[in-house]
Amino acid sequence: MGVLSITFHCTKDKLEEWENYIDETLVLMTENLMDVDKYILSEVHSDYIEDGKNYNLLLIFDNDELREDFIKSELLNISERIEKKFGQEVMIFNTYLNPKKTRL
């Protein structure tokens, strides 16, 4: 199993536009990903972030190779689209998760 956590940080100024983008575009892109077995799209609650908000997309792949293929192609495309639309107002942070034990 390969797991990838993608955190999106959006500044306060673009929150409404970003939330519309999530609902209208990001969800559709995620639903159409061929190699993603399961996913969770979340709004992240944090007491420490005051300038904007975080959102997280947790992607679960059948194996690490599919995760790597996604990172090299699809994630690059998604990141470029977001950067083109939002510039520095939405930052993307990737975290590779390597499960030691799971029960899903």
Secondary structure, 3 states (H helix, E strand, C coil): CEEEEEEEEECHHHHHHHHHHHHHHHHHHHHCCCCEEEEEEEEECCCCCCCCEEEEEEEEECCHHHHHHHHHCHHHHHHHHHHHHHHHHEEEEEEEECCCCCCC
